Amino acid sequence: MMLLSYLTSTKAVVADESTVLVVFPPAVVSLKDTVAKAENIDVLENALERRLGRSIRVKVVDEEALESMVQSEPSSAKNSEENPLVKLTREISDRLNVPLDIIDE
């Protein structure tokens, strides 16, 4: 239950077919190390594996690290008013040629 509360402000980003990034915004980056503990990663990976039916690797990053994964490229086809994190996630998805389905709950 505590793990779930630590994840409420995070975003999940599909990096590739077998990797999901848990992205911490600056306001809660202090919780990143707690979530990154091996036992918590195991819980997340097992939950995702049960839900998706395949092995998933979880990596915990902050927004700054996520931004460094993508070079700044103009995205003429994307809406300029789009949330910067969503925009960055779309760019990563496009670059990795991985389908992206953003669900905001």
N, C-alpha and C positions, 0 to 999 in steps of 0.2 A: 504494500500500500504506500509506503514511503517513496519507493521508486517512482510510482505513478505521480505522486505530488511533485517530484523533482522534474518530471518531464512535461508538466503542464504548459510551460512557456517555450518549449523547444519546438523545432520543426524537423520532420523526417524528410530526407532527400535521398532519392534513389540514385546512387552513384553508378551502378551497373547492375547486371542481372542477379548478382549474388551479394551486393554490398549496399547497406543503408547507412547514411550518415545521420547522426542525431546532432542537430545544430543548435548551439546555445547562443542566445542574444546577449549583448553586453550586460544587461541588467541582472542576469542570473548565471553568468559565466563562472561564478564561484562554486556552483554545484557540479560543474563539469567533471572535476576529479572524483567526486563521489560516484557519479553515474558510470564513470570509466573503470571502476573497480571490476576485476575479473568476474566476481560473483554476480554483479548487476548486468554485465555484458552477457553472461550466460543466460540469465533470465530473459533478457530481451531477445537474444538469438533464438532461444527455444520457443518463445511466444510467436515470433515471426515465422519460424519454421512450421509450427503447427497451423498457423493461419494461412500461410502461402503454399504449404506443401512442398517446400524445397529448402535446402540449406541456405541460410542467410548469415552474412558477417556484418556486425555492427561496429561502426567507428564513431567515436565521440569527438566533435570538433566545435570550435567557436566560429562565429560569423566571419571573423577576420581570416581564419584559416581557409574557410570555404571560398572567400573572395580571392585568395591567393591561388586557388586551384584553377581559376579561370582567368585568362587574359582578358583585359578590357577590349571588347569588340563592339562596334555599333550594331544594334539590332533593328534594322529598318522595318522589319515586319511585325515587331512587337509593339504593344501599346506603351507609350512613354510615361503614362500615369500609373503603370503597374508597380506593385510593391517591389522595392529593390531586391529583397530576398527571393521573391518568386521569380523575378526577372533573371537573377543569377542562377537559380535552380534550372530554369528553362535553358539557359545558355550551356550549363553543364550537360544537361540531357541531350541537347542538340549536338554538342561536341562529341559525346560518347555514343551518339546514335542509339540512345535508349529511350523507349517510349516513357512519357511522363503523364501521370494522372494525379493532379493535385486535389486533395479532398480537405476542405477546411471545415472542421467540426467545432 
